[in-house]
Amino acid sequence: MKRSKAQYGMIFAVIFALSIVVFGAALYGLERIAPHIIGTPAFAGALMGGGVVALIIPFSMIARVFVTHENRSMRFFEGWSLTFLFTLIAIVLVVVLRIASNLAIYGTAGGTFDWRNLNSDLTELAQLAAISFVVILFLFRILLWTGMRSALRWAERN
């Protein structure tokens, strides 16, 4: 591996954060420009489509960077270790960006959420967090694999 996993993690973190910020700013702008659209199927479609694009872009770009610098596909354990790293990075970034946006919009870290509800059943919260982590891990692995296939096809054509 010519580059370390930390370098790929940093590239992913920057691209992922930028895609989330741009997506969030676009939704916030849409909400401010056309507040009557919230709750409509068009807004739901914008949320779904924008969310998918915000997830696909970082993985396709990191796959292209990997293929460009390594001139090969990822090995099995490289792919899984990078996916695990990307999952941890994404969870931390989403939490940090969510707190920052709540502070900017509402003035509190929790926004309009009541944190006291989380303390009622910590076992259930831990199970939900573990299941969410596994689902995100497998989703990210599929996105990275798809991005690698696309990047390898792009490299063969060029």
Disulfide bonds with the S-S distance in Angstrom:
none
